[in-house]
Amino acid sequence: MPRTNALAVIALFVIAGCTGGNAVVTGAGPDDLLKLRAGPGLAFNIIMGLPDGTALTRQECVTELGQRWCRVTLADAPGVTGYVSADYLTGR
């Protein structure tokens, strides 16, 4: 890949706030769970529910139908991967 294209891709991820790294589930509420889904959108199957405070490793993010979704893995179980709404993630 030419250097200018690589820099453009990196800049795009930085602007979108999708540089990867650690994240924590916040805002699901005390009586609800954030759904970890098989793909980026509400039409995808739910893998499991994640309570507030769950530590995740954020990977790439995409926008589907106006909603931003991030591919994540569970920090304590790296084999568990899926997508969550970016609205419920904070960096740590």
Biopython code that builds the backbone (N, CA, C, O; Angstrom):
import numpy as np
from Bio.PDB.StructureBuilder import StructureBuilder

atoms = [
    (1, "MET", "N", (0.852, -1.178, 0.000)),
    (1, "MET", "CA", (0.000, 0.000, 0.000)),
    (1, "MET", "C", (0.895, 1.237, 0.000)),
    (1, "MET", "O", (1.813, 1.331, 0.815)),
    (2, "PRO", "N", (0.642, 2.181, -0.897)),
    (2, "PRO", "CA", (1.439, 3.415, -0.894)),
    (2, "PRO", "C", (1.308, 4.138, 0.438)),
    (2, "PRO", "O", (0.275, 4.055, 1.103)),
    (3, "ARG", "N", (2.351, 4.840, 0.815)),
    (3, "ARG", "CA", (2.398, 5.511, 2.116)),
    (3, "ARG", "C", (1.233, 6.477, 2.316)),
    (3, "ARG", "O", (0.678, 6.537, 3.412)),
    (4, "THR", "N", (0.852, 7.228, 1.296)),
    (4, "THR", "CA", (-0.238, 8.194, 1.458)),
    (4, "THR", "C", (-1.555, 7.488, 1.762)),
    (4, "THR", "O", (-2.351, 7.991, 2.555)),
    (5, "ASN", "N", (-1.798, 6.337, 1.151)),
    (5, "ASN", "CA", (-3.033, 5.602, 1.446)),
    (5, "ASN", "C", (-3.035, 5.065, 2.862)),
    (5, "ASN", "O", (-4.066, 5.105, 3.534)),
    (6, "ALA", "N", (-1.898, 4.561, 3.331)),
    (6, "ALA", "CA", (-1.808, 4.051, 4.701)),
    (6, "ALA", "C", (-2.070, 5.165, 5.697)),
    (6, "ALA", "O", (-2.776, 4.954, 6.683)),
    (7, "LEU", "N", (-1.512, 6.354, 5.459)),
    (7, "LEU", "CA", (-1.753, 7.484, 6.358)),
    (7, "LEU", "C", (-3.208, 7.900, 6.341)),
    (7, "LEU", "O", (-3.751, 8.275, 7.380)),
    (8, "ALA", "N", (-3.847, 7.842, 5.196)),
    (8, "ALA", "CA", (-5.266, 8.193, 5.101)),
    (8, "ALA", "C", (-6.114, 7.221, 5.899)),
    (8, "ALA", "O", (-7.065, 7.631, 6.564)),
    (9, "VAL", "N", (-5.784, 5.934, 5.842)),
    (9, "VAL", "CA", (-6.531, 4.926, 6.604)),
    (9, "VAL", "C", (-6.347, 5.161, 8.096)),
    (9, "VAL", "O", (-7.316, 5.116, 8.854)),
    (10, "ILE", "N", (-5.114, 5.412, 8.525)),
    (10, "ILE", "CA", (-4.856, 5.688, 9.938)),
    (10, "ILE", "C", (-5.612, 6.935, 10.385)),
    (10, "ILE", "O", (-6.223, 6.934, 11.453)),
    (11, "ALA", "N", (-5.579, 7.980, 9.596)),
    (11, "ALA", "CA", (-6.290, 9.211, 9.942)),
    (11, "ALA", "C", (-7.779, 8.967, 10.050)),
    (11, "ALA", "O", (-8.430, 9.519, 10.937)),
    (12, "LEU", "N", (-8.335, 8.152, 9.167)),
    (12, "LEU", "CA", (-9.759, 7.849, 9.211)),
    (12, "LEU", "C", (-10.130, 7.166, 10.515)),
    (12, "LEU", "O", (-11.138, 7.518, 11.127)),
    (13, "PHE", "N", (-9.333, 6.195, 10.954)),
    (13, "PHE", "CA", (-9.622, 5.508, 12.207)),
    (13, "PHE", "C", (-9.478, 6.441, 13.400)),
    (13, "PHE", "O", (-10.276, 6.355, 14.334)),
    (14, "VAL", "N", (-8.509, 7.311, 13.402)),
    (14, "VAL", "CA", (-8.333, 8.255, 14.509)),
    (14, "VAL", "C", (-9.501, 9.225, 14.569)),
    (14, "VAL", "O", (-10.024, 9.494, 15.650)),
    (15, "ILE", "N", (-9.918, 9.755, 13.422)),
    (15, "ILE", "CA", (-11.040, 10.695, 13.382)),
    (15, "ILE", "C", (-12.316, 10.020, 13.868)),
    (15, "ILE", "O", (-13.108, 10.637, 14.580)),
    (16, "ALA", "N", (-12.522, 8.769, 13.493)),
    (16, "ALA", "CA", (-13.731, 8.043, 13.879)),
    (16, "ALA", "C", (-13.685, 7.564, 15.318)),
    (16, "ALA", "O", (-14.692, 7.079, 15.832)),
    (17, "GLY", "N", (-12.535, 7.689, 15.985)),
    (17, "GLY", "CA", (-12.424, 7.237, 17.357)),
    (17, "GLY", "C", (-12.354, 5.731, 17.462)),
    (17, "GLY", "O", (-12.769, 5.157, 18.469)),
    (18, "CYS", "N", (-11.839, 5.090, 16.442)),
    (18, "CYS", "CA", (-11.807, 3.632, 16.399)),
    (18, "CYS", "C", (-10.376, 3.134, 16.329)),
    (18, "CYS", "O", (-10.046, 2.310, 15.476)),
    (19, "THR", "N", (-9.548, 3.610, 17.193)),
    (19, "THR", "CA", (-8.158, 3.231, 17.159)),
    (19, "THR", "C", (-7.891, 1.947, 17.922)),
    (19, "THR", "O", (-6.743, 1.508, 18.004)),
    (20, "GLY", "N", (-8.912, 1.341, 18.477)),
    (20, "GLY", "CA", (-8.715, 0.133, 19.263)),
    (20, "GLY", "C", (-8.380, 0.484, 20.694)),
    (20, "GLY", "O", (-8.401, 1.654, 21.076)),
    (21, "GLY", "N", (-8.071, -0.525, 21.484)),
    (21, "GLY", "CA", (-7.686, -0.291, 22.863)),
    (21, "GLY", "C", (-8.736, -0.766, 23.834)),
    (21, "GLY", "O", (-9.695, -1.446, 23.468)),
    (22, "ASN", "N", (-8.533, -0.396, 25.067)),
    (22, "ASN", "CA", (-9.409, -0.838, 26.139)),
    (22, "ASN", "C", (-10.691, -0.017, 26.188)),
    (22, "ASN", "O", (-10.699, 1.176, 25.882)),
    (23, "ALA", "N", (-11.762, -0.676, 26.577)),
    (23, "ALA", "CA", (-13.055, -0.018, 26.735)),
    (23, "ALA", "C", (-13.816, -0.707, 27.862)),
    (23, "ALA", "O", (-13.522, -1.844, 28.230)),
    (24, "VAL", "N", (-14.792, 0.002, 28.395)),
    (24, "VAL", "CA", (-15.642, -0.529, 29.467)),
    (24, "VAL", "C", (-17.092, -0.264, 29.096)),
    (24, "VAL", "O", (-17.419, 0.804, 28.578)),
    (25, "VAL", "N", (-17.966, -1.236, 29.362)),
    (25, "VAL", "CA", (-19.401, -1.068, 29.140)),
    (25, "VAL", "C", (-19.949, -0.102, 30.184)),
    (25, "VAL", "O", (-19.761, -0.310, 31.383)),
    (26, "THR", "N", (-20.630, 0.959, 29.731)),
    (26, "THR", "CA", (-21.276, 1.911, 30.640)),
    (26, "THR", "C", (-22.621, 2.320, 30.059)),
    (26, "THR", "O", (-22.779, 2.398, 28.841)),
    (27, "GLY", "N", (-23.577, 2.576, 30.918)),
    (27, "GLY", "CA", (-24.863, 3.098, 30.484)),
    (27, "GLY", "C", (-25.928, 2.063, 30.211)),
    (27, "GLY", "O", (-27.044, 2.430, 29.844)),
    (28, "ALA", "N", (-25.633, 0.785, 30.374)),
    (28, "ALA", "CA", (-26.664, -0.235, 30.172)),
    (28, "ALA", "C", (-27.695, -0.169, 31.295)),
    (28, "ALA", "O", (-28.873, -0.458, 31.087)),
    (29, "GLY", "N", (-27.243, 0.210, 32.471)),
    (29, "GLY", "CA", (-28.146, 0.352, 33.610)),
    (29, "GLY", "C", (-28.066, -0.840, 34.540)),
    (29, "GLY", "O", (-27.572, -1.902, 34.160)),
    (30, "PRO", "N", (-28.556, -0.664, 35.766)),
    (30, "PRO", "CA", (-28.430, -1.727, 36.766)),
    (30, "PRO", "C", (-29.305, -2.960, 36.484)),
    (30, "PRO", "O", (-29.010, -4.051, 36.971)),
    (31, "ASP", "N", (-30.354, -2.791, 35.717)),
    (31, "ASP", "CA", (-31.271, -3.902, 35.459)),
    (31, "ASP", "C", (-31.271, -4.350, 34.009)),
    (31, "ASP", "O", (-32.205, -5.022, 33.571)),
    (32, "ASP", "N", (-30.228, -3.987, 33.248)),
    (32, "ASP", "CA", (-30.191, -4.337, 31.830)),
    (32, "ASP", "C", (-28.782, -4.741, 31.452)),
    (32, "ASP", "O", (-27.840, -4.526, 32.215)),
    (33, "LEU", "N", (-28.637, -5.326, 30.274)),
    (33, "LEU", "CA", (-27.350, -5.769, 29.760)),
    (33, "LEU", "C", (-27.160, -5.240, 28.349)),
    (33, "LEU", "O", (-28.117, -5.142, 27.580)),
    (34, "LEU", "N", (-25.926, -4.899, 28.013)),
    (34, "LEU", "CA", (-25.583, -4.525, 26.643)),
    (34, "LEU", "C", (-25.459, -5.812, 25.841)),
    (34, "LEU", "O", (-24.765, -6.741, 26.254)),
    (35, "LYS", "N", (-26.131, -5.866, 24.695)),
    (35, "LYS", "CA", (-26.112, -7.084, 23.885)),
    (35, "LYS", "C", (-24.842, -7.145, 23.036)),
    (35, "LYS", "O", (-24.553, -6.231, 22.263)),
    (36, "LEU", "N", (-24.092, -8.233, 23.192)),
    (36, "LEU", "CA", (-22.968, -8.541, 22.318)),
    (36, "LEU", "C", (-23.553, -9.327, 21.162)),
    (36, "LEU", "O", (-24.125, -10.399, 21.360)),
    (37, "ARG", "N", (-23.413, -8.796, 19.953)),
    (37, "ARG", "CA", (-24.068, -9.384, 18.780)),
    (37, "ARG", "C", (-23.058, -9.993, 17.815)),
    (37, "ARG", "O", (-21.873, -9.659, 17.833)),
    (38, "ALA", "N", (-23.551, -10.889, 16.979)),
    (38, "ALA", "CA", (-22.708, -11.591, 16.001)),
    (38, "ALA", "C", (-22.245, -10.672, 14.864)),
    (38, "ALA", "O", (-21.280, -10.995, 14.172)),
    (39, "GLY", "N", (-22.903, -9.559, 14.665)),
    (39, "GLY", "CA", (-22.540, -8.624, 13.605)),
    (39, "GLY", "C", (-22.955, -7.221, 13.989)),
    (39, "GLY", "O", (-23.587, -7.021, 15.026)),
    (40, "PRO", "N", (-22.606, -6.246, 13.165)),
    (40, "PRO", "CA", (-22.865, -4.837, 13.485)),
    (40, "PRO", "C", (-24.279, -4.385, 13.129)),
    (40, "PRO", "O", (-24.499, -3.774, 12.084)),
    (41, "GLY", "N", (-25.228, -4.689, 14.001)),
    (41, "GLY", "CA", (-26.602, -4.247, 13.788)),
    (41, "GLY", "C", (-27.582, -5.040, 14.625)),
    (41, "GLY", "O", (-27.261, -6.115, 15.130)),
    (42, "LEU", "N", (-28.781, -4.497, 14.767)),
    (42, "LEU", "CA", (-29.809, -5.140, 15.598)),
    (42, "LEU", "C", (-30.336, -6.438, 15.011)),
    (42, "LEU", "O", (-30.918, -7.246, 15.735)),
    (43, "ALA", "N", (-30.147, -6.658, 13.718)),
    (43, "ALA", "CA", (-30.656, -7.873, 13.081)),
    (43, "ALA", "C", (-29.792, -9.103, 13.369)),
    (43, "ALA", "O", (-30.207, -10.227, 13.087)),
    (44, "PHE", "N", (-28.606, -8.901, 13.921)),
    (44, "PHE", "CA", (-27.704, -10.021, 14.193)),
    (44, "PHE", "C", (-28.045, -10.688, 15.522)),
    (44, "PHE", "O", (-28.540, -10.045, 16.447)),
    (45, "ASN", "N", (-27.772, -11.985, 15.599)),
    (45, "ASN", "CA", (-28.044, -12.767, 16.811)),
    (45, "ASN", "C", (-27.278, -12.218, 18.011)),
    (45, "ASN", "O", (-26.164, -11.710, 17.879)),
    (46, "ILE", "N", (-27.897, -12.331, 19.179)),
    (46, "ILE", "CA", (-27.272, -11.943, 20.435)),
    (46, "ILE", "C", (-26.406, -13.111, 20.912)),
    (46, "ILE", "O", (-26.874, -14.245, 21.013)),
    (47, "ILE", "N", (-25.151, -12.818, 21.200)),
    (47, "ILE", "CA", (-24.231, -13.824, 21.719)),
    (47, "ILE", "C", (-24.379, -13.923, 23.230)),
    (47, "ILE", "O", (-24.463, -15.018, 23.786)),
    (48, "MET", "N", (-24.409, -12.764, 23.890)),
    (48, "MET", "CA", (-24.563, -12.710, 25.348)),
    (48, "MET", "C", (-24.850, -11.277, 25.768)),
    (48, "MET", "O", (-24.709, -10.347, 24.973)),
    (49, "GLY", "N", (-25.251, -11.107, 27.015)),
    (49, "GLY", "CA", (-25.458, -9.786, 27.596)),
    (49, "GLY", "C", (-24.280, -9.400, 28.462)),
    (49, "GLY", "O", (-23.716, -10.240, 29.164)),
    (50, "LEU", "N", (-23.907, -8.131, 28.417)),
    (50, "LEU", "CA", (-22.758, -7.625, 29.173)),
    (50, "LEU", "C", (-23.212, -6.554, 30.156)),
    (50, "LEU", "O", (-23.805, -5.556, 29.745)),
    (51, "PRO", "N", (-22.944, -6.741, 31.444)),
    (51, "PRO", "CA", (-23.327, -5.709, 32.423)),
    (51, "PRO", "C", (-22.367, -4.529, 32.395)),
    (51, "PRO", "O", (-21.246, -4.633, 31.896)),
    (52, "ASP", "N", (-22.822, -3.407, 32.939)),
    (52, "ASP", "CA", (-21.939, -2.252, 33.116)),
    (52, "ASP", "C", (-20.675, -2.697, 33.841)),
    (52, "ASP", "O", (-20.726, -3.534, 34.742)),
    (53, "GLY", "N", (-19.551, -2.134, 33.443)),
    (53, "GLY", "CA", (-18.281, -2.452, 34.080)),
    (53, "GLY", "C", (-17.500, -3.564, 33.390)),
    (53, "GLY", "O", (-16.352, -3.825, 33.751)),
    (54, "THR", "N", (-18.106, -4.224, 32.401)),
    (54, "THR", "CA", (-17.405, -5.289, 31.692)),
    (54, "THR", "C", (-16.238, -4.691, 30.906)),
    (54, "THR", "O", (-16.420, -3.746, 30.138)),
    (55, "ALA", "N", (-15.046, -5.245, 31.101)),
    (55, "ALA", "CA", (-13.853, -4.780, 30.394)),
    (55, "ALA", "C", (-13.772, -5.449, 29.026)),
    (55, "ALA", "O", (-13.927, -6.664, 28.901)),
    (56, "LEU", "N", (-13.525, -4.630, 28.003)),
    (56, "LEU", "CA", (-13.460, -5.109, 26.626)),
    (56, "LEU", "C", (-12.199, -4.584, 25.945)),
    (56, "LEU", "O", (-11.594, -3.607, 26.389)),
    (57, "THR", "N", (-11.820, -5.249, 24.865)),
    (57, "THR", "CA", (-10.793, -4.720, 23.970)),
    (57, "THR", "C", (-11.500, -4.330, 22.689)),
    (57, "THR", "O", (-12.058, -5.177, 21.991)),
    (58, "ARG", "N", (-11.473, -3.035, 22.383)),
    (58, "ARG", "CA", (-12.151, -2.516, 21.198)),
    (58, "ARG", "C", (-11.257, -2.701, 19.982)),
    (58, "ARG", "O", (-10.050, -2.468, 20.039)),
    (59, "GLN", "N", (-11.868, -3.122, 18.883)),
    (59, "GLN", "CA", (-11.158, -3.270, 17.623)),
    (59, "GLN", "C", (-11.733, -2.259, 16.644)),
    (59, "GLN", "O", (-11.932, -1.105, 17.022)),
    (60, "GLU", "N", (-12.002, -2.634, 15.427)),
    (60, "GLU", "CA", (-12.512, -1.677, 14.443)),
    (60, "GLU", "C", (-13.982, -1.346, 14.700)),
    (60, "GLU", "O", (-14.720, -2.139, 15.286)),
    (61, "CYS", "N", (-14.391, -0.156, 14.249)),
    (61, "CYS", "CA", (-15.781, 0.279, 14.363)),
    (61, "CYS", "C", (-16.329, 0.565, 12.966)),
    (61, "CYS", "O", (-15.593, 0.958, 12.061)),
    (62, "VAL", "N", (-17.629, 0.359, 12.815)),
    (62, "VAL", "CA", (-18.305, 0.622, 11.547)),
    (62, "VAL", "C", (-19.615, 1.330, 11.842)),
    (62, "VAL", "O", (-20.120, 1.272, 12.964)),
    (63, "THR", "N", (-20.165, 1.997, 10.841)),
    (63, "THR", "CA", (-21.470, 2.634, 10.984)),
    (63, "THR", "C", (-22.457, 1.902, 10.089)),
    (63, "THR", "O", (-22.238, 1.764, 8.885)),
    (64, "GLU", "N", (-23.537, 1.440, 10.685)),
    (64, "GLU", "CA", (-24.611, 0.752, 9.969)),
    (64, "GLU", "C", (-25.922, 1.438, 10.295)),
    (64, "GLU", "O", (-26.307, 1.526, 11.461)),
    (65, "LEU", "N", (-26.610, 1.927, 9.271)),
    (65, "LEU", "CA", (-27.902, 2.593, 9.440)),
    (65, "LEU", "C", (-27.840, 3.703, 10.485)),
    (65, "LEU", "O", (-28.750, 3.854, 11.301)),
    (66, "GLY", "N", (-26.757, 4.475, 10.449)),
    (66, "GLY", "CA", (-26.611, 5.612, 11.346)),
    (66, "GLY", "C", (-26.160, 5.277, 12.755)),
    (66, "GLY", "O", (-26.023, 6.178, 13.581)),
    (67, "GLN", "N", (-25.929, 4.020, 13.049)),
    (67, "GLN", "CA", (-25.494, 3.592, 14.383)),
    (67, "GLN", "C", (-24.055, 3.092, 14.301)),
    (67, "GLN", "O", (-23.714, 2.310, 13.413)),
    (68, "ARG", "N", (-23.221, 3.541, 15.220)),
    (68, "ARG", "CA", (-21.823, 3.093, 15.248)),
    (68, "ARG", "C", (-21.693, 1.833, 16.089)),
    (68, "ARG", "O", (-22.152, 1.788, 17.231)),
    (69, "TRP", "N", (-21.062, 0.805, 15.517)),
    (69, "TRP", "CA", (-20.852, -0.485, 16.168)),
    (69, "TRP", "C", (-19.368, -0.784, 16.214)),
    (69, "TRP", "O", (-18.648, -0.520, 15.251)),
    (70, "CYS", "N", (-18.907, -1.331, 17.321)),
    (70, "CYS", "CA", (-17.494, -1.692, 17.446)),
    (70, "CYS", "C", (-17.362, -3.193, 17.665)),
    (70, "CYS", "O", (-18.114, -3.803, 18.425)),
    (71, "ARG", "N", (-16.392, -3.762, 16.981)),
    (71, "ARG", "CA", (-16.051, -5.163, 17.200)),
    (71, "ARG", "C", (-15.207, -5.198, 18.460)),
    (71, "ARG", "O", (-14.245, -4.440, 18.583)),
    (72, "VAL", "N", (-15.556, -6.069, 19.396)),
    (72, "VAL", "CA", (-14.871, -6.138, 20.681)),
    (72, "VAL", "C", (-14.594, -7.589, 21.049)),
    (72, "VAL", "O", (-15.215, -8.516, 20.528)),
    (73, "THR", "N", (-13.645, -7.756, 21.962)),
    (73, "THR", "CA", (-13.423, -9.048, 22.608)),
    (73, "THR", "C", (-13.480, -8.800, 24.109)),
    (73, "THR", "O", (-13.139, -7.714, 24.579)),
    (74, "LEU", "N", (-13.909, -9.803, 24.852)),
    (74, "LEU", "CA", (-13.928, -9.687, 26.301)),
    (74, "LEU", "C", (-12.501, -9.737, 26.811)),
    (74, "LEU", "O", (-11.735, -10.620, 26.423)),
    (75, "ALA", "N", (-12.130, -8.798, 27.678)),
    (75, "ALA", "CA", (-10.768, -8.730, 28.208)),
    (75, "ALA", "C", (-10.423, -10.000, 28.982)),
    (75, "ALA", "O", (-9.287, -10.470, 28.924)),
    (76, "ASP", "N", (-11.394, -10.557, 29.706)),
    (76, "ASP", "CA", (-11.147, -11.754, 30.513)),
    (76, "ASP", "C", (-11.345, -13.048, 29.740)),
    (76, "ASP", "O", (-11.031, -14.124, 30.249)),
    (77, "ALA", "N", (-11.868, -12.962, 28.504)),
    (77, "ALA", "CA", (-12.113, -14.144, 27.663)),
    (77, "ALA", "C", (-11.878, -13.754, 26.210)),
    (77, "ALA", "O", (-12.841, -13.565, 25.466)),
    (78, "PRO", "N", (-10.621, -13.628, 25.787)),
    (78, "PRO", "CA", (-10.305, -13.120, 24.445)),
    (78, "PRO", "C", (-10.894, -13.935, 23.298)),
    (78, "PRO", "O", (-10.925, -13.457, 22.164)),
    (79, "GLY", "N", (-11.355, -15.138, 23.561)),
    (79, "GLY", "CA", (-11.980, -15.936, 22.514)),
    (79, "GLY", "C", (-13.409, -15.530, 22.225)),
    (79, "GLY", "O", (-13.989, -15.975, 21.235)),
    (80, "VAL", "N", (-13.989, -14.692, 23.073)),
    (80, "VAL", "CA", (-15.368, -14.234, 22.888)),
    (80, "VAL", "C", (-15.331, -12.889, 22.174)),
    (80, "VAL", "O", (-14.856, -11.894, 22.721)),
    (81, "THR", "N", (-15.840, -12.875, 20.946)),
    (81, "THR", "CA", (-15.790, -11.687, 20.092)),
    (81, "THR", "C", (-17.164, -11.403, 19.517)),
    (81, "THR", "O", (-17.922, -12.328, 19.224)),
    (82, "GLY", "N", (-17.488, -10.133, 19.355)),
    (82, "GLY", "CA", (-18.744, -9.741, 18.733)),
    (82, "GLY", "C", (-18.782, -8.228, 18.571)),
    (82, "GLY", "O", (-17.755, -7.555, 18.660)),
    (83, "TYR", "N", (-19.973, -7.708, 18.334)),
    (83, "TYR", "CA", (-20.178, -6.276, 18.113)),
    (83, "TYR", "C", (-21.117, -5.704, 19.169)),
    (83, "TYR", "O", (-22.085, -6.348, 19.573)),
    (84, "VAL", "N", (-20.814, -4.484, 19.606)),
    (84, "VAL", "CA", (-21.683, -3.757, 20.525)),
    (84, "VAL", "C", (-21.859, -2.339, 20.008)),
    (84, "VAL", "O", (-21.047, -1.843, 19.227)),
    (85, "SER", "N", (-22.926, -1.697, 20.452)),
    (85, "SER", "CA", (-23.138, -0.293, 20.117)),
    (85, "SER", "C", (-22.062, 0.551, 20.788)),
    (85, "SER", "O", (-21.816, 0.418, 21.986)),
    (86, "ALA", "N", (-21.424, 1.418, 20.010)),
    (86, "ALA", "CA", (-20.375, 2.286, 20.536)),
    (86, "ALA", "C", (-20.908, 3.278, 21.572)),
    (86, "ALA", "O", (-20.136, 3.829, 22.358)),
    (87, "ASP", "N", (-22.224, 3.507, 21.576)),
    (87, "ASP", "CA", (-22.819, 4.437, 22.541)),
    (87, "ASP", "C", (-22.623, 3.980, 23.978)),
    (87, "ASP", "O", (-22.729, 4.789, 24.900)),
    (88, "TYR", "N", (-22.339, 2.702, 24.184)),
    (88, "TYR", "CA", (-22.228, 2.143, 25.534)),
    (88, "TYR", "C", (-20.784, 1.812, 25.913)),
    (88, "TYR", "O", (-20.551, 1.036, 26.839)),
    (89, "LEU", "N", (-19.822, 2.391, 25.209)),
    (89, "LEU", "CA", (-18.420, 2.139, 25.509)),
    (89, "LEU", "C", (-17.726, 3.408, 25.950)),
    (89, "LEU", "O", (-17.950, 4.481, 25.390)),
    (90, "THR", "N", (-16.884, 3.276, 26.954)),
    (90, "THR", "CA", (-15.993, 4.361, 27.339)),
    (90, "THR", "C", (-14.585, 3.790, 27.399)),
    (90, "THR", "O", (-14.393, 2.613, 27.706)),
    (91, "GLY", "N", (-13.606, 4.633, 27.102)),
    (91, "GLY", "CA", (-12.202, 4.218, 27.212)),
    (91, "GLY", "C", (-11.785, 4.170, 28.648)),
    (91, "GLY", "O", (-12.414, 4.778, 29.515)),
    (92, "ARG", "N", (-10.719, 3.443, 28.901)),
    (92, "ARG", "CA", (-10.191, 3.447, 30.271)),
    (92, "ARG", "C", (-8.703, 3.545, 30.248)),
    (92, "ARG", "O", (-8.069, 3.563, 31.303)),
]
sb = StructureBuilder()
sb.init_structure("model")
sb.init_model(0)
sb.init_chain("A")
sb.init_seg("    ")
for serial, (resi, resn, name, xyz) in enumerate(atoms, 1):
    if name == "N":
        sb.init_residue(resn, " ", resi, " ")
    sb.init_atom(name, np.array(xyz, "f"), 0.0, 1.0, " ", f" {name:<3s}", serial, name[0])
structure = sb.get_structure()
